[in-house]
Amino acid sequence: MTDLADAHTHMPSLRGRQAIISGGTTGIGRAIAVLLASEGVKVFICGRTPEHLEDALQRIREVGEGDGIALDLAEPDGVQRFFDAAARYVSSPDVVVVNAAVAAGSLSEMSAAQVRYAIASDFTAYLMTAHAAEHVLRGEGDIVLIGSMSAHVLGAGSTVYAGMKAGIAGFSEALRRELGSKGIKVSLVEPGKTGADMQYPDIPDEKQREMIEAETMLRAEDIAVGVHYLLTQPRRTVVQQLTIVPRALEGE
């Protein structure tokens, strides 16, 4: 028999792992939670809307194990409440996916209150979720941050969102260097335009379906597959940044 020992590298199994996923009730976060659950990962998610939470958990439980809580991470105690609730369900988490975010547009078209809320959701809560993750992972595991290509495609209509996502990109790289020696891997996934409720009202459902069919927009499941790839690489490696864009989208 041919010896193929050097033809591949060891890919860790996901079965038996435990994941905390912020923003896991809709869009990309939901797709990640469902895929990981189907691979044997016990998942705990959060989202702002009880109805979305119930829908996501129903699907997760069709393929695996999961629970969650409805709350707003933008609230001062939101992240702590999320991790306190997670601790009652996942005793030894070794994956934290930082994903929860809200849409934000141009600075000149947003009120001061809207800007503050977007920063609290998309930047402050990101950093505080990673801060909590570092403590619960106990020196071993993965932190995956879901960023955006908006950090690099600097459109005039996305100044607030692009600014926050550019900050997350820098934070992610620095955090990888900070935590690598402690046994924690940090990766950043930067999706291009992806079908989700975050695209409303600019791109309604029907238009999103047309763009996905034309391969000018990604499905949330495409990003979930990317996260699966990150989490199944050897422990000695880190995929620092994974950019996923639609094949047929020009100019991105």
Secondary structure, DSSP 8 states (H G I E B T S, - for coil): ----TTSS------TT-EEEETT-SSHHHHHHHHHHHHTT-EEEEEES-HHHHHHHHHHHHHHS-EEEEE--TTSTTHHHHHHHHHHTT-SS--EEEE--------GGGS-HHHHHHHHIIIIIHHHHHHHHHHHHHTT-EEEEEE--GGGTS--GGGHHHHHHHHHHHHHHHHHHHHHHTTTEEEEEEEE-SB-SGGGTTTS-HHHHHHHHHTTSSB-HHHHHHHHHHHHTS-TT----EEEE--TT-TT-
